[in-house]
Structure formats: structure tokens, C-alpha cells
């Protein structure tokens, strides 16, 4: 007897290395979690690369004919020069600049790309799965913002929205004040918090939380030691010209970074959001706070503004996380490569 589907998840992502691991984590739970769709957004990599990356991952998990992929928005709502891709972190294509590693990037994969725009698909699927659909957004929030502007009632049809982004305590990773996803499209992040928080459970997995629970490099080496496994090979393989796939690309970037906190290990930011969405027990302690996004500051554009004290100041109410069960998170991460 087939297992009963317990969750219905739409993954909106800018894949990107850590998005890739988050998607792999999601697909590995296919017996009890239905991946309703993958919607693509510009961000870590150019949108066309994001699409190809997601198609390659779906092929890796034999899900190309089961999970629809939709092309979303190219660039932020308002581009003032802060929206740049992260080739130095993720590789030019977002997956370590190794397009020939199987499943290889190929124009043939594009036949699986849906014609419907991602924003329209989000609205339609929220109706088809009304009351059951969870969105996990691990990239800039442009698609999610456009969807609620077109359909303000969309949030009330969702079960939950999980967002990886923002910096609860003000520690930025692109500017001193802002985290990448929110800085890429601050207006979208502002629209999403104000448009969704009153309609559905809205969760933020912020950048600083992920740093607190970074995983040591030897742990990754242990998980990825099986060279015969096509999934571990895809996640780490070395190729010509010393380019490296996903985790090795991130490792090289971290070891060259001047901030020594990255030398000991790596926080796959997006994977934490997916893990919490998949299993609520990953979250040990949470706090509900008011929060919004700065869209105009000279130094602080894109920063997450959090109301830590007053209960009366009106801001969107969102759930933050203070502690996670790192052992359970590691279990979910390891299962992604089985």
C-alpha cells in the first residue's frame, strides 16, 4: 500500500548550491511529501541557469515527469544595482560550473519546462491545494510578491510560508546590514511580509540562525564518501580544470573568505528552511516577532527590521527560530544523498 501524502510543498528557488541541497532534501521525501512544483527565480544564478539546475536535479531523482518546473521573474521588482548573481560563491552556472557532470545540462531538458509563468502557477496551485499547500521560498521573493499582488486572497489558501532570508540581528552577508535574498529584491520582501503574514503562518529562517548551526567540513566528507552513489557524486565531484560541484565549490569559497567562522564548516542556509518545513521537530525553540524590510535606507536597504521588544508597534507578525535540533537536521541532510 502506498504511503499517504502528509505534506504538499511548492519550492520557489534560485538554485544555487544551497537551494540544490534543499531541493534534494525535499525530493528524497517523495514517499510522504508531494513536490507540487518547482518555481524558478533569478538570484544566486541567472534565471536560465536556475531552470537548468532544477531540471538536472529532478532528473537525478527520476522526477522529471512528476514535478513541474515553471519559469518565474527575471530580476527584482525595482533594480537599483543591488541585484547581482553569486558566481564567485556558487560557480557561474550556480552548480560549480560543471555542466557536463551527469545529469548534464542539455537543451533536451528544457522540453520539461512548463509554458505557464511561475506566478500564475503559484496562484493556480494554491487553489488546487487550498488549505494544504506549503511554500518554501529559498531565493529572492519576487515571484511570491507578484503572486499576492495579483491575488490578495492567496495567503488565506496556504497552509504555511517558509522563507529563508533576512538578518534578525542585523548581520548582513552582502552589505553590513543586509542578507542576499532580501537585498536582491527588498520591495518584494516587504510586499511578502505585509501580504502573507496576516493570511497564513509565515516563518523566517534568518541568516544568523544558520550560521549558529554550521556543519563541520568532515561531516560533509563522511556523508559524501560513497563515490559510487550518483547523488553524492553530483554533490561533490571534481571535474576538469579543477572546477568542483556544489559542496566543493562552496568549500573553496569559504576557505578563502577572510571571515574565519566559515573555515571550520558550512551553513547550507536554504536546507535549514526546507528541513523545518519537512519536519517541525527540527525547530526546538521559536519566537513570534513583528518584522518588516527596509526599502529606502542608504546603508540599510534590504535589511530585516525586527521589533524585539514592543508588542504594540504594528508590523507583520512572523515566526523566528532560536534553536534547532542539529542532529535531526543532519539526519534529513544525510537522507538527501541516499
N, C-alpha and C positions, 0 to 999 in steps of 0.2 A: 504494500500500500504506500502511495506517495505521501511524503510528509506534508502537513498542512502549512501553507504560506502564512507566516506570522507578521511580516513587515513588507511594505511596498515603498521602495526608495527610488527617487529620481536624483541622479548625481549631476550637478552643474559644476563644470570644472574647466581649468585652463592647463591641462596636462602637458608639461611639468612632472618632474621626478616624484615629488611627494604626492601629487594628485594621482600619479600612476600607481603608487603603492596603495593609496586609499581605494582606488577602483579595483585593484587586485584583491584587496581585503573584502570588498563588497561582493565581487563575483565568486569568491571562494565560499560564500554562504548561500549558494543558489538553492540548496535544498529547502531552506526555510525563509529566505528573503528573495523577493522578486525585484530584480533591477528593472524598473518600469521604463527607464530611458536614461541615456547619457546626453546631456545638452552641453554644447561646447561654447566657450567664451574666450575671447582674446585675453592674454595676461602673461603668464610665465613664458609662453612661446607665441609666435604668430598664429592666428586663428586656423590657418590651413594646416599648420603642423600639429596643432591641438587635435584637430579632426583625425588626422592620420594616426597620431599616437593612440587615440582611443580605439580606433578600428584595429590597430595592431594588437592591443591588449585584449580586445574581445575575441580576436582570432586565437590568441594564445590560450584562452579559456574555452574555446569552441562555442562561443556565444554570439557570433556574428549574425546569425539568422534569428536570434531570440531577443536581442536587446537593440532597440532602435537608437540611432545616433542622429542628432539634429545640430545643424549649424546655427550659431547664435550671432550676437552683435560683434562687429569689428570695431574695437576701440571704445573709449569711455563716452559717456553722455556729453561731456564738455572736455575737450582736450586742451589743457594749458601747458603741456610739456612734461607733466609728471608721469605719463603713461608710457613706460618703456619696458621692453621684454628683458628676460634674465638669461641671456645666452651664456654669460660667464659663470652662472651657477648650474644651469640645467643642460648646457650644450645648446648649440644653435637651434636644433630641432626640438628641444625640450626633453629628449631622452638620451643624452650623452653623445649626440652626433654620430650615431652608428646605425644608419638607416638600413644596412644590409643584414643585420642580425635578425634571424628568424624569431617571430614572424616579420618579414622585411616590409619596409614601406613600398607600396606599389599602387599605381593608378587603378588597378583592378579592385582594390579595396573600396574605392570611392563609390562603386555601384551600390554599396550598402548604406550610403548616406541618404537620409530621408530628404525629400523636397520641402517639406513643411519647415518653416522657420522655428527655431527653438522656443522663442517667446510664445508663439501660437500653440506650440506643442505643450508647453507648461500649463497654459490655461486649459486646453482641452483635456489633458490628463488629470488635472485637478478635479474636473467634473466627472470623468470616468471612474476615478478612485476617490470620490468625495468622502471625506472623513477618515480615509485610510492612508493617504499619500504623505510621506515624509520627504522633504527636500533637503539634501546635504549639499551645501554650496561651499566649494573649496577654492574658488577663484574670485576675481572681481565680480561685483554684484549687478552688473549691467543687465543681464537677461532677467534676473529676478525683479529688478526695479521696473523694467519695461513691462513685465507681466502685470504687476499690481497697478501700474498707471492705466493699462488697457482694461483691466478687470479688478476694480477695487474690492470685490467680494471674494476674490481668490483666496486670501488668507483664511477665511472662515471655513473653507472646504479642506484645508490642510490639517493633518494630524500634528505636524511639527515642522519647524525650520531650524536646521543646524548650520551655523556659519563659522567657518574658520577665517578669522580676521580680526584686526584691531589690536590695540595695545592698552589693556586695562590700567596699567600703571605708568604709561607714558614712555615706554622704551621702544623706540622705533627701530626698524631694520633697514629702511631705505633712507629716511631722514631721521634726525634725532627724535622727532615727535611722531612719526607715522610708520605703520606696518604696510607691507607691499599691497595686499589686496584692497585695502581701504584707500590707500593713496592713489592707486591706479584709477579708481573712479569714486571719489568722495561723494559726489552728488548721488550716485546710485546707492552707496552705503547709507546715506542719510535717508533717502526715499524708502529703502527696505526697512530700516529700523522703525521709522514712523508709520509705514504702511502695513507691516505684518504683526508687530508686537501686540497690538490690541485685538488681533483676529485669531492668532494661533500661538502656541507655545514657541517662543523664539529663544534659541540658545546661541551663545557666543563662546567659541573655544579660542581664546585670545593667544597671541604670540608668546607672551611671557609664561603662560601656563605650560606651553610645550617645551620651552627652554628648561623649566624646572625638572622635567622628566625626560631629558635627553637620554638616548640609549648608547652605551659604550660601543665603540667600533668592534671589539672582539665578539660581542653578542651577535652583531650582523654577520661576522665571518662564520660563526657557528651555524646560523640559520641557512647561509648560502653556500655551505661546503660541498653540497652534492652537485658535482659538475654534470651529472647525467640527467638532472631534472631540468626540463626546458624552462620552467618558471624561474628557478634560481639563476639559471644561465642568462636569461633575459634581463634579470635584475642586476647582474654584476659583471657580465662578460667583458673581457678585454678584446679589442679588435685592432686592426691595422692602424699604424701611425699613433699608437698608444692612446687612442680615444677609448673611452670606457662608458659602459652603460649605467644608467640610473644611479645606483648607490656609490659606485666607484667615482663617478663624476662629482657627486656631492662631497665625497670624502676628500678629493683633491682640492676642491674649493675651500672646504673647512680648514684643512691643514695649512693652507696658505693665508687664511684670514688672520688679521692682526689680533683679533679678539680670541684669547686663549681658551675661552669657555667652549669653543667649537672643536678644539683639538682632541678632547677626550672622547667625544661622541657626537651623535647627530639626532636632532629632533625632527622627525618627519611630520611637520605641522599638520598637514591635511589628514594624515592617518589617525590622529587623535580624535578629530571630529567624526570621522567615519566610525571609529571604534565605539565612541559613546552613543552614536545613533544606532549601531547594531546591538549593543548590549549596555543597558542602563547601569549595570553593576560596575562598569569601568569607572563611572563617576562616583567618588566616595563622598565628597562634600561640595555643595553648591550654594550660591548666594544670588538672590534676586536684587538687581540694582537698576536704577534709571541710567540710560546711556543714549548718546547721540554722536554724530560725527561732525567735526569742524570742516566747513567747506570754504572758508574765506581767509583763514589765518596766514600771515606771511611766513612764519616758521612752522605753524601747526596745522596747515591744511592736510586733511586726511586723518588726523588723529582722532582717537576714540575718547570722547569726553564722558566721564563716569561720575555719577552722583553717589559718592561713597557714604555720605552722612545724612543729608536731609531727606525726609520721607515726603515732603510737601512740594518740592520743586518738580514741576511737571516735565517728565522726559519719558520716552518709551521704556517699558519695563521688560527687561530681558534676564535670562538665566546665565550666570557665570559659574565657572568651576574653580574650586580652590584646591582640591586634591583628586588624584585618580589612583586607581588600583593598577600599579605599573606591571604587576605580574600578569593580570588578566589582559592588559593591553598587549604585552609581549606575546601572550598566547594567541591572540587574534592576529597579530602581525606574523607570527610564525606559520599559522594556518594558511595564510595567503599564498605561501610558496609550496604547499603540499600538492 
